[in-house]
Amino acid sequence: MLNVAAANPLLTVGDAPRGMAVPAVATLPPGSITTAQSSCGTWLFVSPWDLHYPGGVNQVVESLFDANVQVLRNRSLLLIKSWKAGRPNVVQIDGRRTTYGHCRSPWDDKRPVRNALAFLLELPATLARFRGLLRREGVVRINVHFPDLDALIWLVLRAMLPTRPPLILSFHGADLNLAAATRGVTRRLWLKLLTNADEIVFCSEQLRLEFEQAFGPMRHLRVIDNGVDPELIAVKTAAPSPIEVPQKCIVSLATFEDKKGLDVLLQAFDSVALGYPDVHLVIAGRVTSADMFEGFERQRQQLSHGDRVQLLKDVDHGAAMRLLQHARVFVLPSRSEPFGIVVLEAGALGRPVVATSACGVSRRLCDGTDLLVVPPDDAPALAAAIERVLGDAVLAERLATSLRRRVLSDFTWARIVHRYAALGAHK
């Protein structure tokens, strides 16, 4: 087994992986947040957390921010929700104009009275602070990702501005599950937010259907694919890899959690390994639960061929892409996956893919032509599909070529950002 800690200082447990490059921060000079520099106004992207943490939501926010600036030539501003924030000053973090701020949700089921009073007491200062930011920036649209009930503040602020910038809510999966499980006052507040937002965006048709099952059909629901930036991926893979990769390896990139189906992949690999004694399995991903990761490690140790399996913790995106480019086949065995950007990343790198039908992106691609699709929770079917790719070089090349062609033609952020630009155009 590879000694991960010794081979790669980027791979370690924690919310902020040690060894990860610290975001470069620079304070913008006074007056730099005025609107005089841009006649088009500013797109405000709201994120619930810092973008240097690995995860699909962050990739989407980063990519939309960058494409808005580089492709559409608009101004962008990232607002990260933080309780440590004071006045919303603007700084540069990794080249992105960023500010920090917070707003309390108007309701908390655990402490309803106390929370409601705190919300009302803080509301005047909160409105003044964010109204000033929106006016100075000349914000023309507000795009909230992974929304929560604190997004209700944007409905109030929108009404206070003469330009009435459209409010766009972008759901990613787990956020919808949290909203759908609410009841009582919390449920009514969610309906208030959802019915009054200008647009609600989902990354897959399946996610939209789940929304309608939870909240009913609404006129302003939009499905917009996620995408990739092939040029950025090429830059990241050009750097030397800090990870020792076996010459022949199956790769999976996924958070170590139950819904990703990694236990099914481990079971399938034990079958594949019988016929392919020189093939290894490398699984790299974010650790959100030490107990969950330890469970996968115990399963690995119990496999007949567990010595050919590597579980790598908290790999940053650049290292993950460099790992992916060496894969003989990329596998995404998810039980639940609203989209699955990593399938597109594998395609951009010319890697053949096996994914489950639970992955939203697999429904936008052609089974047997762009990738191989298997049912979730079916280890024999997953093993058979992996063996097909490993045992047929012609098939592997055909799948990789077709998927790369689809990615470059239909799933780049340079193309997809135009669909976001059309949102709220009727306002």
C-alpha positions in Angstrom: 0.0 0.0 0.0 1.1 3.5 -0.7 2.0 5.6 2.3 -0.4 8.5 1.5 0.8 10.8 4.2 4.4 10.5 3.1 3.7 10.5 -0.7 1.4 13.5 -0.7 1.2 16.2 1.9 -2.1 17.3 0.4 -3.9 14.2 1.6 -5.0 14.5 5.2 -8.2 14.5 7.2 -10.0 17.7 8.1 -12.3 20.5 6.9 -9.4 22.4 5.4 -6.8 19.9 4.2 -3.3 20.6 5.4 -0.9 21.3 2.5 -3.7 22.8 0.4 -2.6 26.1 -1.1 -3.9 28.9 1.0 -6.1 31.3 -1.0 -4.3 34.4 -2.0 -6.1 37.4 -0.4 -5.6 41.1 -1.3 -7.8 44.0 -0.1 -9.1 46.1 -2.9 -8.3 49.8 -2.8 -11.1 52.2 -1.7 -13.5 53.0 -4.4 -12.9 49.8 -6.4 -16.4 48.5 -5.6 -18.2 51.4 -7.4 -20.2 50.7 -10.5 -18.5 53.2 -12.7 -16.2 50.6 -14.0 -19.0 48.5 -15.5 -22.0 49.5 -17.5 -23.4 46.0 -17.4 -23.6 45.8 -13.6 -22.5 43.0 -11.3 -23.6 39.4 -10.9 -23.7 38.5 -7.2 -23.0 34.8 -6.4 -23.9 33.7 -2.9 -22.1 30.7 -1.4 -22.7 29.0 2.0 -19.0 28.4 2.5 -15.5 29.2 1.3 -14.6 27.9 -2.1 -11.2 26.4 -1.2 -13.0 23.4 0.4 -13.3 20.6 -2.2 -16.8 19.8 -3.5 -19.1 19.9 -6.5 -21.0 23.0 -5.3 -17.8 25.0 -5.1 -16.8 23.9 -8.6 -20.1 25.2 -10.0 -19.8 28.5 -8.2 -16.2 29.0 -9.2 -16.9 28.1 -12.8 -19.9 30.4 -13.2 -18.0 33.2 -11.6 -15.1 32.8 -14.0 -17.1 32.2 -17.1 -19.2 35.3 -16.4 -16.0 37.4 -16.2 -14.0 35.7 -19.0 -16.8 34.8 -21.5 -19.5 37.4 -20.9 -17.2 40.1 -19.8 -19.4 41.0 -16.8 -18.4 41.9 -13.3 -18.8 39.2 -10.6 -18.8 39.3 -6.9 -18.8 36.3 -4.5 -20.6 36.7 -1.2 -19.6 34.0 1.3 -21.9 33.6 4.2 -19.9 34.0 7.4 -20.9 35.0 11.0 -17.4 36.5 11.5 -18.0 39.1 8.9 -18.6 42.8 9.7 -18.9 45.5 7.1 -19.0 43.8 3.6 -15.6 44.9 2.3 -14.4 43.4 -1.0 -11.1 41.5 -1.3 -9.5 39.5 -4.0 -9.2 35.7 -3.2 -7.6 33.5 -5.8 -8.4 36.3 -8.3 -12.1 36.5 -7.5 -13.7 39.6 -6.0 -15.1 38.3 -2.7 -16.9 39.7 0.3 -18.2 38.1 3.5 -21.6 38.6 5.3 -24.4 36.9 7.1 -28.1 37.1 7.7 -30.0 35.1 10.3 -32.8 32.9 9.1 -36.2 34.3 10.3 -37.2 30.9 11.9 -35.6 28.1 13.8 -37.7 25.2 14.8 -35.5 24.5 17.8 -35.6 28.0 19.2 -38.5 29.8 17.4 -39.2 32.7 19.7 -35.6 33.6 20.5 -34.5 33.3 16.8 -37.4 35.4 15.5 -36.6 38.2 18.0 -33.0 38.1 17.1 -33.9 38.2 13.4 -36.1 41.3 13.9 -33.5 43.1 16.0 -30.8 42.5 13.5 -32.9 43.2 10.4 -32.5 47.0 10.1 -28.7 46.8 10.2 -28.7 43.8 7.9 -30.8 45.5 5.3 -28.7 48.7 5.5 -25.5 46.7 5.1 -26.5 44.6 2.1 -28.5 47.4 0.4 -25.4 49.5 0.5 -23.4 46.7 -1.0 -25.9 46.0 -3.8 -26.1 49.7 -4.7 -22.4 50.3 -4.7 -21.8 47.3 -6.9 -24.8 47.9 -9.2 -25.9 44.3 -8.8 -28.1 43.2 -11.7 -28.7 39.6 -10.6 -28.4 37.6 -7.4 -27.6 33.9 -7.7 -27.9 32.0 -4.4 -26.3 28.5 -4.4 -27.3 25.8 -1.9 -30.1 28.1 -0.6 -31.5 28.2 2.9 -34.2 30.3 4.5 -31.8 33.2 5.1 -32.2 33.8 1.3 -35.5 35.5 2.2 -33.5 38.6 2.9 -32.8 38.9 -0.9 -36.5 39.1 -1.6 -36.8 42.1 0.7 -33.6 43.7 -0.7 -34.7 43.2 -4.3 -37.9 45.1 -3.6 -36.0 48.0 -2.1 -33.9 48.6 -5.2 -35.3 50.4 -8.3 -33.6 47.9 -10.6 -35.2 44.9 -8.9 -32.4 42.5 -9.7 -33.8 39.0 -10.3 -33.2 36.4 -7.6 -32.0 33.0 -8.9 -31.9 30.0 -6.6 -29.6 27.1 -7.6 -30.2 23.7 -6.0 -27.6 21.1 -6.0 -29.1 18.0 -4.3 -28.6 17.9 -0.5 -30.0 21.4 -0.2 -33.3 20.2 -1.8 -33.5 17.2 0.5 -33.2 19.5 3.6 -35.9 21.9 2.3 -38.2 19.0 1.3 -38.1 17.6 4.8 -39.4 20.7 6.5 -42.8 21.1 8.1 -45.0 23.8 9.7 -43.8 27.4 9.8 -40.5 26.4 8.2 -42.3 24.8 5.3 -44.5 27.9 4.7 -41.4 30.2 4.7 -39.8 27.9 2.1 -42.9 28.2 -0.1 -42.7 32.0 0.3 -39.1 32.0 -0.9 -39.6 29.5 -3.7 -42.8 31.1 -5.2 -41.3 34.6 -5.1 -37.9 33.8 -6.5 -37.5 34.8 -10.2 -35.9 31.6 -11.3 -35.1 28.2 -9.7 -32.3 26.2 -11.3 -31.5 22.5 -11.2 -28.6 20.6 -12.7 -30.7 17.7 -13.9 -34.2 16.8 -14.8 -34.4 14.3 -12.0 -33.7 17.0 -9.5 -36.4 19.1 -10.9 -38.9 16.2 -10.7 -37.9 15.7 -7.0 -38.6 19.4 -6.4 -42.0 19.1 -7.9 -42.8 16.1 -5.8 -41.9 18.0 -2.7 -43.3 21.5 -3.5 -45.5 21.1 -6.6 -45.0 22.4 -10.1 -43.9 26.0 -10.5 -43.6 28.1 -13.7 -40.1 29.3 -13.1 -38.2 26.0 -12.8 -35.2 25.7 -15.1 -32.8 22.7 -15.8 -29.3 23.8 -16.8 -26.5 21.3 -17.1 -23.3 21.6 -15.2 -20.1 21.8 -17.2 -16.3 21.8 -17.2 -13.5 24.1 -18.3 -11.2 21.9 -20.4 -8.5 24.6 -20.5 -8.4 24.8 -16.7 -8.2 21.0 -16.5 -5.3 20.9 -18.9 -3.5 23.5 -16.8 -4.0 21.4 -13.6 -2.9 18.2 -15.2 0.3 19.7 -16.6 1.7 20.0 -13.1 3.7 17.0 -11.6 1.5 14.6 -9.7 2.2 14.3 -6.0 0.5 10.9 -6.0 2.1 7.6 -7.0 -0.3 6.0 -9.4 -0.1 2.3 -10.4 0.4 1.8 -14.1 -3.0 0.1 -14.6 -5.7 1.5 -12.3 -9.4 2.0 -12.0 -10.1 5.4 -10.5 -13.1 6.8 -8.7 -13.4 10.3 -7.3 -16.1 10.8 -4.8 -16.8 11.9 -1.2 -16.5 9.0 1.2 -20.2 8.7 2.0 -22.9 6.1 1.6 -24.8 7.7 -1.4 -21.6 7.5 -3.5 -21.8 3.6 -3.6 -18.2 3.1 -2.9 -18.9 -0.1 -1.0 -20.4 -1.5 -4.2 -17.3 -0.5 -6.1 -15.1 -2.2 -3.6 -17.2 -5.4 -3.8 -17.1 -5.2 -7.6 -13.3 -4.7 -7.7 -12.7 -7.9 -5.8 -14.4 -9.7 -8.7 -12.6 -7.8 -11.4 -9.2 -8.3 -9.7 -9.5 -12.1 -10.2 -9.2 -11.7 -13.9 -6.9 -8.7 -13.9 -4.0 -9.3 -11.5 -2.1 -6.2 -12.5 -5.0 -3.8 -12.1 -5.4 -1.6 -9.0 -8.3 0.5 -7.7 -7.7 4.1 -6.5 -10.5 5.9 -4.7 -9.9 9.5 -3.8 -12.3 11.9 -2.2 -13.3 14.2 0.6 -13.8 12.8 4.1 -16.8 14.3 5.9 -17.1 11.6 8.5 -14.1 9.7 10.0 -16.4 6.8 11.0 -17.6 6.5 7.4 -14.1 6.5 6.0 -13.0 3.9 8.6 -15.9 1.7 7.5 -14.6 1.8 3.9 -11.1 1.0 5.2 -12.4 -2.0 7.1 -14.2 -3.2 4.0 -10.9 -2.8 2.0 -9.0 -4.9 4.5 -11.6 -7.7 4.3 -11.3 -7.9 0.5 -9.4 -10.8 -1.1 -7.5 -8.2 -3.1 -7.6 -5.3 -0.7 -3.8 -4.9 -1.0 -4.5 -3.5 -4.5 -6.9 -0.8 -3.3 -5.8 2.7 -2.3 -8.2 5.1 -0.4 -6.9 8.6 -0.6 -8.3 11.3 1.8 -9.1 14.9 0.9 -7.4 15.2 -2.4 -7.6 18.7 -3.8 -9.1 19.3 -7.3 -5.8 19.7 -9.1 -4.3 16.5 -7.6 -7.6 14.7 -8.4 -7.4 15.7 -12.1 -3.8 14.5 -12.3 -4.9 11.2 -10.8 -7.8 10.9 -13.2 -5.7 11.4 -16.3 -3.9 8.0 -15.5 -7.1 6.0 -15.2 -7.7 3.0 -17.4 -11.4 3.5 -16.6 -13.2 6.0 -14.4 -16.1 4.7 -12.3 -18.8 6.6 -10.6 -20.9 4.0 -8.7 -23.4 6.5 -7.0 -26.7 5.5 -5.4 -27.7 9.1 -5.7 -26.0 11.8 -7.8 -27.9 14.9 -9.0 -25.4 15.4 -11.8 -21.8 14.1 -11.6 -19.4 16.7 -13.0 -16.5 14.3 -12.6 -17.9 12.2 -15.5 -17.4 15.3 -17.7 -13.9 15.8 -16.3 -13.0 12.2 -17.2 -14.4 12.9 -20.7 -12.4 16.0 -21.1 -9.3 14.0 -20.2 -10.2 11.2 -22.7 -10.9 8.5 -20.1 -13.6 5.9 -20.6 -16.3 6.0 -18.0 -18.6 3.5 -16.2 -21.4 5.2 -14.2 -24.7 4.2 -12.6 -28.1 5.3 -14.0 -28.5 7.3 -10.7 -26.1 9.9 -12.0 -27.9 12.8 -13.6 -25.3 13.3 -16.3 -25.7 9.7 -17.5 -29.2 10.5 -18.6 -27.8 13.3 -20.8 -25.3 10.9 -22.5 -25.7 7.8 -24.6 -25.2 4.4 -22.9 -22.9 2.3 -25.0 -21.7 5.2 -27.1 -20.4 7.8 -24.6 -20.1 5.6 -21.5 -21.4 2.4 -20.0 -24.3 2.7 -17.6 -25.3 0.2 -15.0 -28.0 0.1 -12.3 -27.0 1.4 -8.8 -26.3 -1.1 -6.1 -25.5 -3.9 -8.6 -22.0 -5.1 -7.9 -22.0 -7.9 -10.6 -23.2 -5.5 -13.3 -20.6 -2.9 -12.3 -17.9 -5.5 -12.4 -19.0 -6.8 -15.8 -19.0 -3.2 -17.2 -15.5 -2.5 -15.8 -14.2 -5.8 -17.3 -15.7 -4.9 -20.7 -13.6 -1.7 -20.8 -10.5 -3.2 -19.4 -10.7 -6.2 -21.8 -11.5 -4.3 -25.0 -9.1 -1.5 -26.0 -11.2 -0.7 -29.1 -14.3 -0.2 -26.9 -12.4 1.9 -24.4 -11.0 4.2 -27.1 -14.4 4.5 -28.7 -16.1 5.4 -25.5 -13.4 7.9 -24.5 -13.4 9.6 -27.9 -17.2 9.9 -28.1 -17.5 11.2 -24.5 -14.7 13.8 -25.1 -16.5 15.0 -28.2 -19.8 15.4 -26.3 -18.1 17.3 -23.5 -16.3 19.7 -25.7 -19.4 20.4 -27.8 -22.2 20.5 -25.2 -20.8 20.7 -21.6 -18.3 23.6 -21.4 -18.9 26.5 -19.0 -18.1 28.8 -21.9 -21.3 27.5 -23.5 -23.5 27.0 -20.5 -23.0 30.4 -18.9 -25.1 31.9 -21.8 -28.0 29.9 -20.5 -27.5 31.5 -17.0 -27.3 34.9 -18.7 -30.8 34.4 -20.1 -32.3 33.8 -16.7 -34.5 36.6 -15.5 -34.4 38.3 -18.9 -38.1 38.8 -18.6 -37.7 41.0 -15.5 
